[in-house]
């Protein structure tokens, strides 16, 4: 997009959370043929905050999973604003393992404020569900591509974000904590949210510079919410080009590179 | 806090240090397990003089140039005499060799930034390469927000390293102590082949304050305490501090033997 350089982090935070942005199901409608939505974690329930299923990207069979925010208050209540419970992450993993059994690449769309902080979520093992996804995804024997399409909120985002390629749309964020959370915990002052947004370095541009992501997918003029179809087309182009590379790798190379991708992340000295 | 008469972190009773030490730093009045620094843990669990340190000089680089972070780290390095929030190495427990990592809650509540993630990953890789089991004594406030996205990525890095360890047929044992929360719980802490915990430790993903704010109601009694997690199937067992060394030794011994070797691909 034009001039993201000039934009403040706090403006990008606002855009990333724009309620008119396309959701996972919108993208699926535009880029996946013959989509079949699949449900449930086979353990406890079906979490509407994460959707997933199978279909074709052009002529490639794929499994596609993503956080799902609502379009209005009523749907957002049902979808819990895209904040998943453990059963959401477990459903995602079940679908990924099904993809692995049938040699189908996995595409994950990430758009969540975070994993839901609630009593039921804790009782059913929110931490375990996220940890187990990280563990299994690190060696899932099919290509995984993750795209941050809105908010990449901490562990709840990462639970769909261990991948061979990670992209961000240009007006999205990916962070260890929300600016609000950071301001309130660190400075006990919610008025410092804008400062926290800057300090956390959570924009697509920051993360590309840090080599945490592999690329930025530019949004159409005015942002993804202005033209859903155009945004979907851009995503499809990126997916097809990434898959053409990844599908040609043998499994050992694929998994070694995935391991190394995360292995090199971190900054420290050793004198 | 008086060094001679430290206070219990829960009921605030003062105890004479010699008695407290004898009681493994467990409050005789309320049973609370006082938080321990890494070296005290090592002394309690590992065979005498068996501990060999890894990566002692690894230090944080303040990758985001986060306000006040560098000064805070410097301060803590002076007061704790440690360079970071985890101590890793190898040791013996009742003669059995293992890698061993202990988090030190004095160091920014042992939050996980790049150094903690890297040291734990290297320890797990050392185990995998040298055919050793791994033990992690955990306490942590979660991911270290001052290192932003780099902290979050440590969750993926350490979890991948646990997977590689397990793929070689080697176990990880985790011991969850007060507090174990956030990104550390949601990565290696919950990935132990066997997960032990000390009694009454706060263990969870979201902090109790965040949950209370989100749902606007009070927590049920004992919520997010060890006993609660045990009842919900999230832990294998609660272990008394004085029994920890012996339980870990038994775990090491049982896991060092394969009675059935038919599954030859490991």
Interface residues (C-beta under 8 A of the other chain):
Chain A: X115 X116 X117 X118 X119 X121 X122 X123 X124 X125 X126 X127 X128 X130 X131 X132 X134 X135 X136 X138 X139 X154 X155 X158 X161 X162 X174 X175 X176 X177 X181 X182 X185 X186 X195 X199 X200 X201 X202 X206 X207 X210 X212 X258 X259 X262 X263 X265 X266 X267 X268 X269 X270 X271
Chain B: X55 X57 X58 X59 X60 X61 X63 X64 X66 X67 X114 X115 X117 X118 X121 X143 X144 X145 X146 X147 X148 X149 X150 X151 X152 X153 X154 X155 X156 X157 X159 X160 X162 X163 X164 X167 X182 X183 X185 X186 X187 X188 X189 X190 X191 X204 X205 X206 X207 X210 X211 X214 X215 X219 X220 X223 X224 X232 X233 X234
